[in-house]
């Protein structure tokens, strides 16, 4: 399956049905009056988040979507049938932008969440609505109103709490396959991974946490070098980052600095995201070499540096315990931040509401 995380589409709501000009014609009713019904409402184009989708591949060749038109109003004051809404399923984590302005229309993160991107047009009024004392037999009705036409850009940002970052060949895909049931393609050469891989890692409590390995990060990724620029957006939603350093590389400390520089250059507060650092492939190094490298990295990071082997699972239990603890602390901090923001809004609005009373 191809991984497509951006698409541009045109959506159009259905046109409302025309109103009808008709008069009541029945025996023994010499002056039945106008009886033309209103046209039905046009259908809307609705995006729905689907947890079973992982890519925007469906939009690679289909670019235009139009909802059903409403039907014309009927005689005897009957309203025309409304057009069916057009339901378009997208992956959870899809951001929807107005193409012309770049404004965000909506963010579909939860399964089943819906977003109306192109409302349908209203149906035209039948001639019964134009009856008045001055005009007892109106012969006019309205045309239906066209639905909204809109060009939108869909951008998928994976929903993962933990993002695994590092230079190519650091062992990110191997680690995620070891920790979860994910089966990414793994080989001993750079850029084996061409798409982000997701894996669900079980906590001791039984709950699952989504990990994502972000491929293609190299020097200059923020400026479009390599594949990293295409996938940096996918770590914007993560709560913490797990930085994997290849212990067998020529200069692992410089590799770490390279990735950190890319996070800073990309912006969006990625560099300030809570982060754990781990040396991978320790089973291919002498213990003294691992100790020396860990000490050097600790001086640079100012934090504890973990030591793991994704292949043999050595050190992964300790690393996961640190992940769970940091995730819990991060969640508590985010909840406190949200409560503080909500309280600030209440305090700001209270004097206004009191003044209105």
ABEGO torsion letter per residue (X at the ends): XBBBABBBBBBBBBBBBBBBBBBBBBBGBABAEBABBBBBBBBBBBBBBBAABABAAAAAABABBBBBBBBBBBBGGBBBBBBBBBBBBBBBGBBBBBAAAGBBABBBABBGBBBBABBBBBBBBBAAAABBAABABBABBBBBBBBBBBBBBBBBBBBBABBBBEBBGAGAAAAAAAABABBBBBBBBBGABABBBBBBBBBAAGBBBBBBBBBGBBBGAAAGBEAAAAAAAAAAABABBBBBBBAABABAAAAAAAAAAAAAAAEGGAAABBBBBBBBGAAABBAAAAAAAAAAAAAAAGBBBBBBBAAAGBGAAAAAAAAAAAAAAAAAAAAAAAAAAAAAAAAAAAAAAAAAX
